[in-house]
Every structure is written in C-alpha cells, then in structure tokens.
Amino acid sequence: MSNEQKVVVITGGSQGIGGALVKAYRDRNFKVVATSRSIKQGSDQDILAIAGDIGDPATADRVVKETIARFGRIDTLVNNAGIFIAKPFTDYTTEDFASKISTNLAGFFHMTQAVAAQMLKQGSGHIVSITTSLTDHAVAGVPTVLANLTKGGLNSATKALAIEYADKGVRVNAVSPGIIKTSMHASENHEFLAALHPVKHMGELRDVVEAVLYLETAGFVTGEILHVDGGQSAGH
C-alpha cells in the first residue's frame, strides 16, 4: 500500500482554507475527495467532489463508500468545515446553537468516526482538524462562546483520539489558527482583526496550509494542537 498514490478527504473543500488545501494536496500528487454543501465536480478526475450536509451521518457514510469505491483507500482526513458566529452570549439563538453543533461537532464526529474505521482496517492514517486559537484565550470585544464550546471540544477530542489510536498506526492532530484573511472577513474589518494578533497582521491561507502539510509528514507527531495564530495563544 505504501507505493500507491495517497488519498485525502477534505471537508468544507469548496472555498477558503478548504479550497486552498484541495489545491495544495493535489500539487503533492494526492487524490482528493472534497465535500461541502454545494460543491460541484470539476474536470480533474483525481478530485472527487461530494456535495452534502456534513452534519448528516449519511454524508459521512457516502463519502467513505464513494472514496473507497473510486480510490480504494483513505490516508488523511482534514476536518476543515466549520461555522463561526461571534455574538454576545445572550444574543445567540437556538438556530445559531443548532447550526454550530451540527457543523462543528456532529460533522466532526460522523466524518471522523466513519473515516477512522477505514483507517483502522488499513492500519494507518492521519486525521487533522482545523479549530481556532480562540479556544485558548478570550478576547475582549470578540464574544465567541459557541466557537469555544465547539472548537474547544475538538481540541480535547484530538488528544483523546491520539492516545486511543497511538498504537494503531493512526495519528490525530489539530491546527489552531488565529484570524485568517478570507472572504469571511470584510476588508473594512481587517485593521481591527489584525490588531488582535501580537504580530499585528492577520494570517494568510498559506499559513494554515503549510501547518497541515507539516503535520502530514511529521510521523512522530500526534495529539498536537499546532497554533498558527500570530502569537495569540502565547499572550498579549
């Protein structure tokens, strides 16, 4: 199996960090399975696009079945799909809570469980989740309880799974970014957002991509929460 072309599954793979990860893995000759609600199949036959709601367990089952049918294996899972809603705690609605739980927690749980079962059969694999540096520190003026509740849970689950699978050939890590410059953030907010980082600028897509690719090749690293946050987690 080690001589075969490797396969990565990337959730939230249609744009932003996910889109950048799809390109980066293809540039490294991985076959890629990309999922999101509205993703469409392109011309590259080594990229399999599967549209679906990440919070629905049926999506995870379909991703694994179609990936194995098409490519025969899964070497890496990148849990990138996520929703970020910044509101004062008492302003969150039940709809906000449900959407965050569905995408950030249920999406992680169903996809990771389905993919991990395949990796355990193979005796090898790597799972990486994109979380947020906000789980390590609160920022005055940026109320993010639902992000802390959900993404903080992923950081803890990362360590638990890393230990559970440490002797089974499956590594489990997370990348914990600061605020990354994507279309999610309006340009008029960039100056304020940049100032939230000790280095005084926002992160770029390549910063997260390079962190994920480092973990991809770091065979002795598991259970790691790799901060890519311009110093946020170190202090202010």
N, C-alpha and C positions, 0 to 999 in steps of 0.2 A: 504493500500500500504506500510506502514512503516515496516511491518513484512516480506515483500518479499526480496529476495536476490537482492542487488543493481547492477546496470549496468553502466559501464563506457565505453565511446568511446575515444580512444587514436589515434591521427593522427601521422604519422611517427613512427608507432609502431613496426617496424621490427628490429631495432638495436639501439645502443647508449642509449640516455636518454629514448627514446620511449620504447625500449625493456626492460629497467630496470623498467619502470613504469608498463608495462604489468605484469611483474613478481610480483611487489610489490602489485598491486591491486588484483591479483589472490591470493596472500598469505593472503589477508584480506577478502577473500571469495566473491569478486566481480565477476560478469560475465563481460567479457571484449570483446569489439569489437575493433580490431586493424586494422588500414589502412596504406597502403603505396603503392608505385607503383608496387612492385614485391613481396609483402608478400604472403606466402603460408599457407594453412590451416594445422594445426598440429593435434595431437591426442586428445588434451584436448577439449572436447565438450563444455566447458564453455568459450572457447576463439573462437570468430568468426573472421576469417581473411577475409578482403575485399580489394582486390587489385584495385587500381585506381589512377588517377591523381587528387590530392587534389585541383588543380586549376580549375577543370572542375565541374560546378554546378551539373552535372548528378551524379558525385561520391557522393556528399553530399546527394542528394535525395535517392540514392541507399543505402547508409549507414543507414539512418534513417528508410527507409522502411524495410530493412532486419533485423535491430536491433529490431524493434517493432514486426515484424513477429516472430522472434526467441525468444526474451526475454521479450517483452511486455512493456518495459519502458526504459527511459534513465535518469539516475540520475546525471551523471557527464560527461562533455566533457573536455578533455585535448588537447588543440591546441598545439601540440608539433612539427609538421612538419615545417621545415624551411631550408632555404639555406643561407649560409654565404659566401660572396665573398669579400675579402679585396684587394682593388686595389686603386692606385691614381685615383682621381675623373675623370680626363680626359682620363683615360685608360679604363673605363667601356664601354662595347659595348652595342648596342641595345639588343643583345641576353641576356647579363647579366641582364639588366634592366627588360626585359620581364620575365625572369625566376624568378627573385626575386619577382616581382609584382604578378606573377601567384601563386607561392607557399606561400609566406609570407603574402600577403594581400588578394588576391582572395580566397586562400584556407581558411584563417580565416573567411572571410566574408560569403562564401557559406555554410561552415560547421556550423558555429555558428548560422547563420540565420535559417537553417533547424532544428538544434537541439533545439534552443531556442523556436521555435514554438511548439515543442513537450513538452518541459518543462513547457511552459505557460499553456498548456492544463492540465498538471498534477498538476500545482500549486506549483512545487518545482523543484530544480535543482541547479547545480553548474558548472560554466564554468571557466576554468583556462587556461591561455595562457603562453607559455614559450617565453620570449622576450630576452633581453640582457642588461646588465649593461652599455654597450657602448652608449646607448641612453642618459645616464645622463652625460657623460663626454667623450671628445675626448682624444685619446692617441697618442702622437707624435710617428710617425713611424708605426702606425697601421691605415691606411686610410680605413674608413668603412662607407662612406656616404650612400650606399644603405641599409646597416643594420640599420643605424639611421633613414633613411627615412621610412622604412617598419616597423621595430620593434617598433620604436618610435610611429608610428601611432597606433599600437596595445595597447601600454600603455595608450594612450589617450582614445581609444575606450573602454578599460576596465573600466575606470572611468565613461564614459558616459553611458555604458550599466548597470553598477552597480546602478546608480541613476535611470535609466529608469525602472529597474526591482526590485528596492529595496522593494516595497510594494507588489510584486507579487510572493514572495517565491523563487526567483532565484538569487543566489549570483554570482558575477563576479569578478575574481581576476587574478593576473598575478604573475609569478615567473621570476625574472630578474637576470639571472646568470652572473657570471664572466666567465672566460675561464675554461671549464670543460675538464678533461682528457678523451678523447675519441679517436677513430681511425681517427677522422678528423684531428688530430694534430700529425704530425710526431714526433717521440721521440727526434730527434735532435733539435727540436724547444722548447722542454719543459722548459729548463732553462730560455730562453728568455721570454716565456709566463708566467712562474711562477713569474718572477721579476716584471710583470705588476700589481701584487696584493700587497697591503701593508703587507699581511701576508706571502708573499714570497713563496707561493705554489699555484698550480692550484687546482680547485675544483674536487671532485670525483662525480661519478654518484649518489651515495647515498645522497650527499648534496642536489641535486635538487629533488630527490625522496622524501626525508624527508620534504622538504618545501611544495611540492604538497600535501603530506599526512596531514601535519599540516593544510593547508587551507581546506582540505576535511572535517575535523572535527571541524573547527572553525566557528561555526554557526553565530557568531556575527561579522564576518569579511567579508566585501565586499568593492569593489573599491580599494583594496590594491595592490600595486606593491611591492612584497616582494623580497628584494635584497639578493641574495646568491652569493656574489662576493668577498669575502675576503677583504672587506673594500674599494673596488674601488670607490663606489658611495659616500663614506664619504670624500675622499680626498687623496692626495698624498704628 
